[in-house]
Amino acid sequence: MAFIEFIVAGTAFEDRALFAEMLRLGDELLLVRDPHNPNDVSAIQLILPPSDVVGHVPRHIAVELSFLLDRIMEQHRPVAFYARVFELLRDPIIGDFRISVTVDLPDDWVIHLRSVAQDHYGDVRAYVLEQTARASYVMLRCSAEQMLTARDVLVANGFVVDRSGFASRPASNGQRYAWFIRVGSLTQYRYADVHALLKRAGFSCDDEIHQLEQMRAEQLRQAQESLWQARRLEQNAKSLREQHEMQLIEKEDLIKDLRFQLDQLRPTQPVAAAPERMRVDRMWLARLLDSIADSLRPEQMLDVIEGQYPDRVVVLSSARSSAHDSEKFRHRRRLAILLLSLATDYWSALQMGQGDVEARKVFGDDYAAQESEKVEKTPRLRRKRTFTYEGRTLYMSQHLKIGVKDGSVETIRVHFAWDEPSRTIVIGHCGVHLPID
């Protein structure tokens, strides 16, 4: 007895995948003729006992094997043939099974079927080199004529071929080959000659193909990993976005509550000075601004300060307009604290007659008492810093400063002036750096 091996056909039809999942290596499948098959009168089923159809014998083998099985049945010799499972693979993407089996058959049957099977390869020409302690083997997957051609090429180029024929064992790479050609032990140099001759004859080395397949598989794995990573990042970004949106809603609600409190605290009748009991505690307001500053735009900060200290701070429309243009300004907490200090500590220092020299200590390096000499002496630049308040013009060289870069994201300037008649601080600009040349 000898054997023939093949890959089971038709495993993806109907519910056969369910039966395939039940298989284990070494399980036996019964070969049963299916002469009434509407698609192929030569069909041979592979049955998982008692009656589950797992698949069929490939058509190019079934055409010959069915003839041999039918001949046995005609002779009334009840012989059962079984296929033994030696390989089970599942496609990770589409889920189809690849089932490889071997069938023990009479020697003359195997010789006949292998010849038919190799003719089925057509133009497939693949080989691999095997080295043992005594000899070297060229294992080939091709037709019989192509094997003979390969053998003649080796002999013609000085290689000693002492045997050739059907290959009965798999190669070290686990694959089955139809033929072998045994030559004497080869040195590494002669190995290169064999490769060159077979490639010239149109054969491809399975080892190189295997390396390419491994490379493609690795590239596919990396691509799938990149895809999963991109999906994870997308999911994380979505979660963060939803989290930030919830935080934004909470802060907007807090801002509404703050504005409501400010409206309640703002006096309904004009007064010379709002009583201290009507103002929110400075420390409480500082903590509140620190917690919500990131969600407040510069324009909203001006509204908060003016609303809380209407007797101390006046915000001109030019300041609101410039603040609106700086809505993308990043350092909002720092700006909020500076504006609060302007309306409290700085204003109180001026009220007590300490003078600007003492008052500027409130801000440190974030305060400038005047502009550069060039700005002071250039009428065009001075006009950019001159604003109208209650019919009077105020030149605002004093300013608070954050950042030195151009643009409204990193840098902001708050220009203001002390109006002696009204005892208030008038803010005329809260935005990008005003021109200096």
C-alpha positions as CSV (number, residue, x, y, z in Angstrom):
1,M,0.0,0.0,0.0
2,A,1.1,3.6,-0.7
3,F,-0.6,6.9,-0.2
4,I,-1.8,10.0,-2.1
5,E,-2.5,13.3,-0.4
6,F,-4.7,16.3,-1.5
7,I,-6.6,19.3,-0.2
8,V,-10.3,18.7,0.4
9,A,-12.5,20.6,-2.1
10,G,-15.8,22.3,-1.4
11,T,-15.4,22.9,2.4
12,A,-17.1,26.3,2.2
13,F,-20.5,25.1,0.9
14,E,-23.6,24.9,3.1
15,D,-22.8,24.2,6.7
16,R,-19.6,22.2,6.1
17,A,-17.5,24.7,8.2
18,L,-19.4,23.5,11.3
19,F,-18.3,19.9,10.6
20,A,-14.8,21.1,9.8
21,E,-14.6,22.7,13.3
22,M,-15.2,19.2,14.8
23,L,-12.2,17.7,13.1
24,R,-8.9,16.9,14.7
25,L,-5.6,15.9,13.2
26,G,-5.6,12.1,12.6
27,D,-9.4,11.9,12.2
28,E,-10.6,9.6,9.4
29,L,-13.1,10.5,6.7
30,L,-14.9,7.9,4.6
31,L,-14.7,8.1,0.8
32,V,-18.2,7.6,-0.7
33,R,-19.0,7.7,-4.4
34,D,-21.7,10.3,-5.3
35,P,-22.6,9.3,-8.9
36,H,-25.9,11.3,-8.8
37,N,-24.2,14.6,-8.2
38,P,-25.7,17.1,-10.7
39,N,-22.4,18.9,-11.1
40,D,-20.0,16.0,-11.5
41,V,-20.8,12.3,-12.1
42,S,-17.3,11.4,-10.9
43,A,-17.8,13.1,-7.5
44,I,-16.5,11.4,-4.3
45,Q,-17.7,12.6,-1.0
46,L,-15.6,12.8,2.2
47,I,-18.0,11.8,5.1
48,L,-17.4,12.4,8.8
49,P,-19.1,9.4,10.3
50,P,-22.0,8.8,10.5
51,S,-23.2,11.0,7.7
52,D,-21.8,14.6,7.7
53,V,-20.4,15.7,4.3
54,V,-17.1,17.6,4.9
55,G,-16.2,18.1,1.3
56,H,-15.2,16.3,-1.9
57,V,-12.1,14.8,-3.5
58,P,-10.6,17.4,-6.0
59,R,-12.1,16.8,-9.4
60,H,-8.9,16.1,-11.3
61,I,-8.2,13.2,-8.8
62,A,-11.9,12.1,-8.5
63,V,-12.1,11.6,-12.3
64,E,-9.6,8.7,-12.1
65,L,-10.2,7.5,-8.6
66,S,-14.0,7.2,-9.2
67,F,-13.2,4.9,-12.1
68,L,-11.1,2.7,-9.8
69,L,-13.7,2.7,-7.0
70,D,-16.5,1.8,-9.4
71,R,-14.5,-1.1,-10.8
72,I,-14.2,-2.5,-7.3
73,M,-17.9,-2.2,-6.7
74,E,-18.6,-4.0,-10.0
75,Q,-16.4,-6.9,-8.8
76,H,-18.5,-7.0,-5.6
77,R,-15.5,-6.4,-3.4
78,P,-16.7,-4.3,-0.4
79,V,-13.6,-2.3,0.4
80,A,-13.8,0.9,2.4
81,F,-11.2,3.6,1.9
82,Y,-10.5,6.3,4.5
83,A,-8.8,9.7,4.3
84,R,-6.7,10.7,7.3
85,V,-6.5,14.4,8.2
86,F,-2.9,15.6,8.5
87,E,-3.4,19.4,8.2
88,L,-6.1,21.8,9.4
89,L,-5.8,25.5,8.6
90,R,-8.4,28.3,8.9
91,D,-8.3,31.5,6.9
92,P,-8.2,34.3,9.6
93,I,-10.1,36.7,7.4
94,I,-12.9,34.8,5.7
95,G,-13.0,31.8,8.0
96,D,-12.8,29.0,5.4
97,F,-11.1,25.8,6.3
98,R,-8.2,24.2,4.4
99,I,-8.2,20.4,5.1
100,S,-5.4,18.3,3.8
101,V,-5.7,14.5,3.9
102,T,-3.8,11.3,2.9
103,V,-5.5,8.2,1.5
104,D,-3.8,4.7,1.6
105,L,-4.3,3.0,-1.7
106,P,-2.8,0.1,-3.7
107,D,0.7,0.9,-5.1
108,D,-0.4,0.8,-8.8
109,W,-3.3,3.2,-8.0
110,V,-1.0,5.7,-6.4
111,I,1.4,5.6,-9.3
112,H,-1.4,6.2,-11.7
113,L,-3.1,8.9,-9.6
114,R,0.2,10.8,-9.0
115,S,0.9,10.9,-12.7
116,V,-2.5,12.4,-13.2
117,A,-2.1,14.8,-10.4
118,Q,1.3,16.0,-11.6
119,D,-0.1,16.5,-15.1
120,H,-2.7,18.7,-13.3
121,Y,0.2,21.1,-12.3
122,G,0.5,22.3,-15.9
123,D,3.1,25.0,-15.9
124,V,3.8,24.9,-12.1
125,R,7.5,24.4,-11.6
126,A,8.7,24.5,-8.1
127,Y,11.6,22.9,-6.2
128,V,13.5,22.8,-3.0
129,L,17.0,21.5,-2.2
130,E,17.3,19.0,0.7
131,Q,20.7,17.9,2.2
132,T,21.2,14.7,4.2
133,A,24.4,13.1,5.5
134,R,24.9,11.0,2.4
135,A,23.3,12.8,-0.5
136,S,21.5,15.9,-1.7
137,Y,18.0,15.9,-3.1
138,V,16.2,18.1,-5.5
139,M,12.5,17.9,-4.6
140,L,10.2,19.0,-7.5
141,R,6.5,19.9,-7.9
142,C,5.9,19.7,-11.7
143,S,4.8,17.3,-14.4
144,A,6.7,14.1,-15.2
145,E,8.1,15.5,-18.4
146,Q,9.4,18.6,-16.6
147,M,11.1,16.4,-13.9
148,L,12.9,14.5,-16.7
149,T,14.0,17.8,-18.3
150,A,15.4,19.0,-14.9
151,R,17.3,15.7,-14.5
152,D,18.8,15.9,-18.0
153,V,19.9,19.5,-17.3
154,L,21.7,18.5,-14.1
155,V,23.4,15.5,-15.8
156,A,24.4,17.6,-18.8
157,N,26.2,20.0,-16.4
158,G,28.3,17.4,-14.6
159,F,26.0,16.4,-11.7
160,V,25.9,12.7,-10.8
161,V,22.2,11.6,-10.6
162,D,21.9,8.1,-9.2
163,R,18.2,8.0,-8.5
164,S,15.0,9.8,-9.4
165,G,11.3,9.1,-9.1
166,F,8.1,9.6,-6.9
167,A,8.7,11.4,-3.6
168,S,7.1,9.5,-0.8
169,R,7.9,11.8,2.1
170,P,7.4,15.5,2.7
171,A,10.3,17.9,2.6
172,S,11.8,19.6,5.7
173,N,9.6,22.6,4.9
174,G,6.5,20.4,5.5
175,Q,5.4,20.5,1.9
176,R,4.7,17.5,-0.4
177,Y,6.6,17.2,-3.7
178,A,5.8,14.8,-6.5
179,W,9.3,13.9,-7.6
180,F,12.9,13.7,-6.3
181,I,16.3,13.7,-8.0
182,R,19.1,12.4,-5.8
183,V,22.6,13.7,-6.6
184,G,25.9,13.4,-4.7
185,S,26.6,15.6,-1.7
186,L,26.8,19.2,-2.8
187,T,29.1,21.9,-1.6
188,Q,27.8,25.4,-1.1
189,Y,29.4,26.4,-4.4
190,R,27.6,23.5,-6.2
191,Y,24.3,24.5,-4.5
192,A,24.5,27.8,-6.3
193,D,25.0,26.0,-9.6
194,V,21.9,23.9,-9.1
195,H,19.8,27.0,-8.3
196,A,21.1,28.7,-11.4
197,L,20.4,25.8,-13.7
198,L,16.9,25.1,-12.4
199,K,16.0,28.8,-12.6
200,R,17.3,28.9,-16.1
201,A,15.0,25.9,-16.9
202,G,12.0,27.9,-15.6
203,F,11.7,26.6,-12.0
204,S,11.1,28.6,-8.9
205,C,12.7,27.9,-5.5
206,D,10.0,27.3,-2.8
207,D,12.3,28.6,-0.1
208,E,12.5,32.0,-1.8
209,I,8.7,31.9,-2.4
210,H,8.2,31.0,1.3
211,Q,10.4,33.9,2.3
212,L,8.3,36.2,0.1
213,E,5.1,34.8,1.5
214,Q,6.5,35.4,5.1
215,M,7.4,38.9,4.1
216,R,3.9,39.5,2.7
217,A,2.3,38.0,5.8
218,E,4.4,40.2,8.0
219,Q,3.5,43.3,6.0
220,L,-0.2,42.2,6.2
221,R,0.2,41.7,10.0
222,Q,1.8,45.2,10.3
223,A,-0.9,46.8,8.2
224,Q,-3.6,45.1,10.3
225,E,-1.9,46.2,13.5
226,S,-1.6,49.8,12.1
227,L,-5.3,49.6,11.2
228,W,-6.2,48.4,14.7
229,Q,-4.0,51.1,16.3
230,A,-5.7,53.7,14.1
231,R,-9.1,52.5,15.2
232,R,-8.0,52.5,18.9
233,L,-6.7,56.1,18.5
234,E,-9.9,57.1,16.8
235,Q,-11.9,55.6,19.7
236,N,-9.7,57.2,22.3
237,A,-10.1,60.6,20.5
238,K,-13.8,60.1,20.4
239,S,-13.9,59.4,24.1
240,L,-11.7,62.4,24.9
241,R,-13.9,64.6,22.6
242,E,-17.0,63.5,24.4
243,Q,-15.3,64.1,27.8
244,H,-14.2,67.6,26.8
245,E,-17.7,68.4,25.5
246,M,-19.2,67.4,28.8
247,Q,-16.6,69.5,30.7
248,L,-17.4,72.4,28.3
249,I,-21.1,72.1,29.1
250,E,-20.4,72.0,32.8
251,K,-18.2,75.1,32.5
252,E,-20.8,76.9,30.4
253,D,-23.4,76.2,33.1
254,L,-21.0,77.5,35.7
255,I,-20.5,80.7,33.6
256,K,-24.2,81.2,33.4
257,D,-24.5,80.9,37.2
258,L,-21.7,83.4,37.6
259,R,-23.3,85.9,35.3
260,F,-26.6,85.4,37.1
261,Q,-24.8,86.1,40.4
262,L,-23.1,89.2,38.9
263,D,-26.4,90.5,37.6
264,Q,-27.8,90.1,41.1
265,L,-24.9,91.9,42.7
266,R,-24.9,94.8,40.1
267,P,-26.7,97.9,41.6
268,T,-29.9,98.9,39.8
269,Q,-29.2,102.7,40.4
270,P,-25.9,104.4,39.6
271,V,-23.8,104.9,42.7
272,A,-20.5,106.6,43.3
273,A,-19.0,103.5,44.8
274,A,-20.6,100.1,45.2
275,P,-20.7,99.0,48.8
276,E,-18.2,96.3,49.6
277,R,-21.0,94.0,50.9
278,M,-22.4,93.9,47.3
279,R,-19.2,92.6,45.8
280,V,-18.1,89.0,45.7
281,D,-15.1,88.2,47.9
282,R,-11.9,88.8,45.9
283,M,-10.4,85.4,46.9
284,W,-13.6,83.6,46.0
285,L,-13.7,85.3,42.6
286,A,-10.0,84.5,42.0
287,R,-10.6,80.8,42.7
288,L,-13.7,80.8,40.5
289,L,-11.9,82.5,37.6
290,D,-9.0,80.1,38.0
291,S,-11.4,77.1,37.7
292,I,-13.3,78.4,34.6
293,A,-10.7,80.6,32.9
294,D,-9.9,78.0,30.3
295,S,-13.5,78.2,29.0
296,L,-13.8,82.0,29.1
297,R,-12.8,84.1,26.1
298,P,-10.9,87.4,26.7
299,E,-14.1,89.3,25.9
300,Q,-16.0,87.4,28.6
301,M,-13.3,88.1,31.1
302,L,-13.7,91.8,30.5
303,D,-17.5,91.5,31.1
304,V,-16.9,89.6,34.4
305,I,-14.4,92.2,35.7
306,E,-16.5,95.2,34.6
307,G,-19.7,93.6,35.9
308,Q,-18.2,92.9,39.3
309,Y,-16.3,96.3,39.6
310,P,-18.5,98.8,37.6
311,D,-17.2,101.7,39.8
312,R,-13.6,100.8,39.2
313,V,-13.2,99.6,35.6
314,V,-14.7,100.8,32.4
315,V,-14.2,98.7,29.2
316,L,-14.5,100.6,26.0
317,S,-16.0,99.1,22.8
318,S,-12.5,99.1,21.2
319,A,-11.3,96.8,24.0
320,R,-14.2,94.4,23.5
321,S,-13.6,94.4,19.7
322,S,-9.9,93.6,20.1
323,A,-10.6,91.0,22.7
324,H,-13.2,89.3,20.4
325,D,-10.4,89.0,17.7
326,S,-8.2,87.3,20.3
327,E,-10.7,84.5,21.3
328,K,-8.0,81.8,20.5
329,F,-5.6,83.2,23.1
330,R,-4.2,80.3,25.1
331,H,-2.9,81.8,28.4
332,R,-6.4,82.6,29.8
333,R,-5.8,81.9,33.5
334,R,-2.9,84.3,33.5
335,L,-5.0,87.0,31.8
336,A,-7.9,86.5,34.2
337,I,-5.7,87.0,37.3
338,L,-4.0,90.1,35.7
339,L,-7.4,91.7,35.0
340,L,-8.7,90.9,38.5
341,S,-5.5,92.4,40.0
342,L,-6.0,95.5,37.9
343,A,-9.5,96.0,39.3
344,T,-8.5,95.3,42.9
345,D,-4.9,95.6,44.1
346,Y,-3.8,98.1,41.5
347,W,-6.9,100.3,41.8
348,S,-6.7,100.2,45.6
349,A,-3.0,101.3,45.4
350,L,-3.9,104.3,43.2
351,Q,-6.9,105.2,45.5
352,M,-4.5,105.3,48.4
353,G,-2.3,107.8,46.5
354,Q,0.7,105.4,46.4
355,G,1.5,106.4,42.8
356,D,2.2,104.3,39.8
357,V,5.7,103.4,40.9
358,E,4.2,101.5,43.9
359,A,1.1,100.3,42.1
360,R,3.1,98.6,39.4
361,K,4.6,96.2,41.9
362,V,1.2,94.4,41.8
363,F,2.1,93.1,38.3
364,G,5.9,92.8,38.3
365,D,7.3,92.0,34.8
366,D,3.8,91.7,33.3
367,Y,3.4,95.6,33.5
368,A,4.9,98.3,31.4
369,A,4.4,102.0,32.4
370,Q,5.1,103.4,28.9
371,E,6.0,102.5,25.3
372,S,9.4,102.7,23.6
373,E,10.8,106.1,22.8
374,K,10.1,105.5,19.1
375,V,6.4,104.9,19.8
376,E,6.2,107.9,22.1
377,K,7.7,110.3,19.4
378,T,5.7,108.9,16.4
379,P,2.3,110.5,16.0
380,R,0.9,107.7,13.9
381,L,1.8,105.1,16.6
382,R,0.6,107.3,19.4
383,R,-2.8,107.6,17.7
384,K,-3.1,103.8,17.8
385,R,-2.9,104.0,21.6
386,T,-5.3,107.0,22.0
387,F,-8.9,106.3,22.8
388,T,-12.0,108.4,23.5
389,Y,-13.9,108.2,26.8
390,E,-16.8,110.5,27.7
391,G,-15.8,113.1,25.1
392,R,-12.2,113.1,26.3
393,T,-9.1,111.5,24.7
394,L,-6.9,109.2,26.8
395,Y,-3.4,108.2,25.7
396,M,-2.8,104.7,27.0
397,S,0.9,103.9,27.1
398,Q,0.4,101.8,30.2
399,H,-0.3,98.2,29.4
400,L,-0.2,94.6,30.8
401,K,1.7,92.2,28.6
402,I,1.7,88.4,28.1
403,G,3.9,86.8,25.4
404,V,6.3,88.3,22.9
405,K,5.3,86.4,19.7
406,D,3.3,87.8,16.9
407,G,-0.3,86.6,16.6
408,S,-3.3,86.3,18.9
409,V,-2.7,82.8,20.2
410,E,0.4,83.3,22.4
411,T,0.5,87.1,22.9
412,I,-1.9,89.7,24.3
413,R,-1.6,93.4,25.4
414,V,-4.1,95.2,27.7
415,H,-3.8,99.0,27.3
416,F,-5.4,101.1,30.0
417,A,-5.3,104.5,31.7
418,W,-6.2,106.0,35.0
419,D,-9.0,108.5,34.6
420,E,-8.6,111.0,37.5
421,P,-12.0,112.7,37.2
422,S,-14.0,109.5,37.5
423,R,-11.4,107.6,39.6
424,T,-11.7,104.6,37.3
425,I,-9.4,102.5,35.2
426,V,-10.4,102.8,31.5
427,I,-9.4,99.8,29.3
428,G,-9.1,100.7,25.6
429,H,-7.4,97.7,24.1
430,C,-7.2,94.0,24.9
431,G,-5.8,92.1,22.0
432,V,-2.8,91.6,19.8
433,H,0.4,93.7,20.1
434,L,-0.3,97.2,18.7
435,P,2.1,98.3,15.9
436,I,5.5,99.6,17.0
437,D,6.9,100.7,13.6
